[in-house]
């Protein structure tokens, strides 16, 4: 096979002895010709020079439209495809302003330090000798202390991230006064990433920034770049606190792409079990690399990215040992120098491929890639196209393969490909008024500048929180303003803007004198680094020997094992306050605040490749309780009686319907299945001891997922019923009603009872 054209690989594999009909659909995306546009006026001469140096002689239509709008002083969001040249939409107006006005300042915000460094390199190459004239610098956690004072004094274009804006710039705004006073532009790159908890935090960071800009007399213009989402105007308006004009007509070209839906073969027809998607993805990864095709494999979690890399190296060691060292893992949690080294190796071609989490979904320039493999549906249409767009960034042919998991949503797309390719993008959800998020930012704002009792930057949700913070002794009220109490200290350092609450855990390597391996989010630490957990780092296997809850450290030692670990947990839910209710005949549905308690009680050891359970161990860990938002609905007693009459397990039907509904919810809300939890019960005390199903937002305070579920209940029930009814298994399988997250080991489950219950719910809704 000729490795130059990645689209030919599928034909090669289909002709091989290991092919078992995995290709269920090939969507051929034709090449697209460029559409060009004109600027309303000539470019500033230094900017024209820079573009000529970069080989840019024409603007795509969306670039010209964005630059013209920005020149008129409009705030805009450019929502076009990956690799469509969105960065020029903000570079041109910003550079023109900096060249024309020596007092003008601009702030570039990127969600990661890697993206900021990548854009700094791009600007340096494009501007050449003019680069040093403009005072361009990155300001982040890696900036040496000796350089920080100079940047504050003289930098005119600062590239940073929301974390540094929150922690380092806003609380020290006095030393940034000349910069803030003359701030003309705020650039928000990869704006679609600011959703959920992270986006809700960042919206409050923007509230604080706008408040300080007003204090210094500036009203900066916003230019944002985003992947395609359903609500760019609404999302950016809530995020940055001002209206923006949407530019979403994409004029950029791209080469032909084959998008392949690949369903692992069934290995047990009665139980509907399929071969592991991770093994299939690793095999495809290895085959692509073996044929010289530069590839990224995306995995949903850090652990799976590591596993896929291990499997691929094992395959290459047998088939092409000279290539085994040219694949690696790339993910968040690695130390910065390790990530930079991997990025350079991928860009230069020293690495032929990486298994990555969404850390590489963003636009870091890693060169031209021939293929992307998506291990499971990424959770949203927006992320699917963002990941697929990482290959074929020029006009050459490219290949994307979506390897389906045995879960309801993935199998839904395998049976109905046009539900994937014809589906509109989802809405990005944020909830900046979440009290667990807004409250800490009000403390930060008061530290930066006393908060007035009629504060309008934070909206009406701030007032009760200001009163509560005062009652708790964290704020002091005097002369119409709220001041931080002396005990508050430096509040920003206690607010992790990528989480609703818990601090990270450090993973310590006991074999290297206590060296830091990486960090793990506190919200998932009990699931990933509990005592006895198998932990992977760059393909190496470790066993967690101890978890220090006070010091927030997990101690790991290298080990060779043939299994991985999966926790068992118990969940309870208590309704705190009802927000909305509605009735579908005898079915009551509601939305409200809930308290969810999760207790990790043990873990299973599951053999690699076969998934066989080879042992179970108990754990003694404290419960974790969050207050969040939940949607629930009751199930009529008539359906319970009918289940019993037919000899079906009613509790198993509720449990099965809960699992499948959670699996399908990402169809309707821009979220991941891991962001959602659920509970089913034949009698819940908070709703009159009636049978009910609950789905809750997995983040403290909620970020809008439960609200979206409540608004689309009937469509959600219908999609769930379709998946269960059309699944070929006899008694339920991972493709319909089993859940990999289930703390009860998927017991009890009853597929036929779930169909009866969902049918009854839809019948009630129709009435």
C-alpha positions, 0 to 999 in steps of 0.5 A: 500500500502507498502510504501517501494517501491515507484514504487508501488504508481502509481498502488495504485493511478491508482486504486483509485477513483480520477484517470482520466487517468493521466498516459500517459507513464511509462519509466522503467529504469532497474538497472545498475551493476557497472563497476570497473577500476584500478589505474595505481599506488597504493594510497598514504597511508593516502589517502588509509586510508581515503577511507577505513574509508569511506568504499570505496574499489574499483573505478568505471571505470570513477573514475579510468580513471579520477584519472589516468589522473589527476595524469598525470597532465591532466585537466579533466571534468567528465560528468556522472550521479547524484550520480555517485561518481564524488567528488572522482575524484578530492578528490583523486589526490588533497589529494595525492598532499597535503600529498606528498607536504607540499607547494601544495595548492588547490581551490575548487569552488562550485556554492553555500555555501551549497555545500561547507559546504556539501563537508567540512563535507564529507572530515572531515568524510573521513579523520578523524584524518588526517583532521587537518593536511591538513589545510582545510577550507571554505572561504565564506560570512559566515566565521567569520572575526576572522578566515579569516586571519588564512585561508589566511596564512595557509589553503592549501585546500580552499572551496569557491564559485565564488562569494567569489573568485570574491569579496573577494579573487581576489581583495585582492590577495596580502594577498593570494600570498603564496596560489596563488603561490603554487596553484596546482589544481582548482576544479570546481564542478557542472560545468554545472550550469555555463551557461547563465549570471552566467556562462559568469560572472564566465568565466571572474572570471576564466580569472582574476584568471588565470591572477593572477596565471601567475603573481605569477608563477603558472599554476594550473590544472583543474578537473571539475565535471558536469552533462551530457551535449552535449558539456563538452569539449567546455563548460569547455574550454571556462569557464576555458580558457584551454583545458580539457579531457572529461570522460563521460563513467559512471561506477556507479550502480543505482537501478530500476527507474520508470519515469512516465509522468503524464498529468493532466486531461482535464476539458474543451475539447473545450478550451483544458483546463487541471486541474492545474499542481500545484494542481496535483503535490501537491496532488502527493506530499501529497500522497507520504508523506502520504505513508512514501516516502521521496520526493522532488517536484521541481517547476520552480519558488519560488512562485510555490514552496510555492504554492505547499507546501501550497496545500500539507499541506492543503491536509495533514491537512485533510487526515493525520494531523500528517504529515502536519508539516513534509513538507516545502519549500526550495528555494533561497532567504531564509536566510542561517541559514534557508536553513541549518536548512531545509537541516539538517531536510531533511537529518535526516528524520525530514522532509519527503519532500520539495517543492523546486526550482532548489536550491536543484537540485545540489548535497547537501547530503540530504539522500536517497529519494524515489521519485522526482516530477517535476512540469513541464518540467525543461527546459532542458534534463540535468536538467530533469535527474539532478532532477530525479537523486535526488531520488534513489541515492542508489540501491533501487527502486525509482520513478520520476513523471513529471507533465505536464503543459499546455504549448507547450513543456510539451504537446509535450513530453506527446504526444511523450515520446521518444522525451524526453527519446531518446533526447540527452542532450543540449549544455551549452551556455555562452558568456563571451565577452558580453560587459555588463559582460566583461566590469565590469570584466575589471575594476575589473582586472585593480584594481587587476593588471594593464591591458596591452594594449596587454592583451591576457587573455580577448581576442580581445573583450576586446580592444574596451571595454578598450578604451570605459572605458577610454573614460568614465573616469573609466580607465587611460592609462599610459605606455602601461597599463590601471589603474583604475581611483580613482573614481572607488573605489572597483569595484568588489562590484558593479558587481553581477555575477549572473545578468547582471545588477540590484541589488537585492531588499530586502523584509521587513516584516512590522509585525516584526519590519522591519525584512528582509524576503529575497531578490529578483533579481532586474530584476524580482522585478517589476513582483514579488514584485510590490505594491499589489502583493501576495507574499509567504514565507515558505507557509505564504502569504503576500501582498506587500504594497509599493515598494521603487525604490530608496532604493530597498525595498519591504514592505510586510504584512501578509494577508489571500487571496484566489487569486494570482497576475499576471502582465500585461506588454507591450514590444517594440523592436528596432533593433540597428545593424544587425549581420547576415541575410539569405533568405528562398525564400521570407522569410528574417531571421536575427540576431542582436543587439536589444533594448527591453523596457518592461513596467509593466502596471498593474496586475490581481488577479486570484483565487487559484485553478480555475485561474478565474480572479477576478480583475485588478489593474493599476501600475505606474512603470518606463520602463526597457530597455535592449540591447540584441540579437534577432532573427527575421523573416519576413512573406510574404505578400502572407500569410497575403493575404491568411489569410484574404481570409480565414477570419483568424486573421493574427495578431492573427496568428503571435502572436500565432506562436510567443508564440508557438515558444518561448515555443519550443525553450528550445528544442534546447537551454539550457535555460528556457522559462523565459529566452526568450522574444518575439514580433510579429507585422504586420508591424515593422518599422526597417525591412521595415514595414513588418510583423515579429516575434522577439525572443530575449534573456532576458539577457542584451547583450545576452548569446547565446540563440538567436544565437542558435535559428537562427542556428536551425530556420527550425527545430524550425518552424517544431517542433512548427507547429507539436505542434499546429497542433496536439493539440486537442483544437479547438481555441488554449489553453495553450498547444499550443498557449497561454502563461502564460507570455503574457502581452496582456492577450493572445489577439489576438490569431488565431490557424488556422492562426498560422498553415497557417503561419508556413506551409508557412515558412517551404514551403519557407525554403524547396524551 
